[in-house]
Amino acid sequence: MTILRWVLVTALAVAFLLLAVANWTPVPFRLPDGSMVNIRLPLLLALAFVAGWLPTWLIHVGTKATLNRKLAKAGLAEPTRASMMPSQAQPTIVPPAGA
């Protein structure tokens, strides 16, 4: 699954780079103080992506830390990957039908 994720991330990065090279044109951008700035389109899109992703990721990390702290305080250990795996069941021996 990790390899699939890296292939997908690499493909998205290559697609973004190809689009960035094709659209490397300055666009006017109005700052909150009213002044106009010419900024390259791929940089503007990357800044918009980070501005949307970063707060969501920070909320996720904070919530995860809070829940882990509550679990530790309650005496419940965080489940590990080994304990989440199903135990290997022993095969059932079935006698032949004709015997």
ChimeraX attribute file (.defattr): number of C-alpha atoms within 10 A of each C-alpha:
attribute: neighborCount
match mode: 1-to-1
recipient: residues
	/A:1	6
	/A:2	7
	/A:3	8
	/A:4	9
	/A:5	10
	/A:6	11
	/A:7	12
	/A:8	12
	/A:9	12
	/A:10	12
	/A:11	12
	/A:12	12
	/A:13	12
	/A:14	12
	/A:15	11
	/A:16	14
	/A:17	13
	/A:18	11
	/A:19	13
	/A:20	17
	/A:21	10
	/A:22	10
	/A:23	12
	/A:24	13
	/A:25	12
	/A:26	14
	/A:27	14
	/A:28	12
	/A:29	15
	/A:30	11
	/A:31	9
	/A:32	7
	/A:33	6
	/A:34	8
	/A:35	9
	/A:36	12
	/A:37	12
	/A:38	12
	/A:39	14
	/A:40	16
	/A:41	18
	/A:42	20
	/A:43	13
	/A:44	14
	/A:45	12
	/A:46	13
	/A:47	12
	/A:48	11
	/A:49	11
	/A:50	11
	/A:51	11
	/A:52	11
	/A:53	11
	/A:54	11
	/A:55	11
	/A:56	12
	/A:57	11
	/A:58	11
	/A:59	11
	/A:60	12
	/A:61	12
	/A:62	12
	/A:63	12
	/A:64	12
	/A:65	12
	/A:66	12
	/A:67	13
	/A:68	15
	/A:69	14
	/A:70	12
	/A:71	13
	/A:72	12
	/A:73	10
	/A:74	9
	/A:75	9
	/A:76	11
	/A:77	10
	/A:78	12
	/A:79	8
	/A:80	8
	/A:81	7
	/A:82	8
	/A:83	9
	/A:84	8
	/A:85	8
	/A:86	7
	/A:87	8
	/A:88	6
	/A:89	6
	/A:90	6
	/A:91	6
	/A:92	6
	/A:93	6
	/A:94	6
	/A:95	7
	/A:96	6
	/A:97	5
	/A:98	4
	/A:99	4
